[in-house]
Every structure is written in structure tokens, then in C-alpha cells.
Amino acid sequence: MSRKNSDNENISNSQNEENALWSIVGYLLSGLIIWGGIGWGLDRWLGTTYFVLAGMLLGAGASIYLVWLRFGRD
């Protein structure tokens, strides 16, 4: 009986780790897409070429910070 509970805990832990991994990927992609899109829109509106880069850098930095806040401070 103890072995069966141990197997269930291992499966549950691996699912939690997989869910955390997908959450991290989601944070990173959404930050790049949202802030990069805002930068692209500003570039189109103002006729410049550097806001998309600034937006993507801001999005990447903010995403990494959010991942650290959620998963890294244990």
C-alpha cells in the first residue's frame, strides 16, 4: 500500500513540475508578445524603428522578474 501511495506522489509531483514549466513558458512568451507588440505599434505610429526592441527587452525583463517572483523565492 505504501508503494502505491509513493507512486501516486511521484506522478503528482511530476505533473506539478510540468505545469510550472508551462506557466514559465507562458510568462516568457506573453511578455515578449505583449510588450513587443506595444513597441511595434509605437514604431508604426511614430515612424521609428527602436521601440519594438525596447518593448521586447522590457517584456523579457518583466517576464523573468515575474517568474522569479512566482517560482524562485522559495
Summary of the structure (lengths in Angstrom):
residues: 74
radius of gyration: 18.9
end to end distance: 31.6
largest distance: 68.1
contacts: 188
relative contact order: 0.13
helix: 91%
strand: 0%
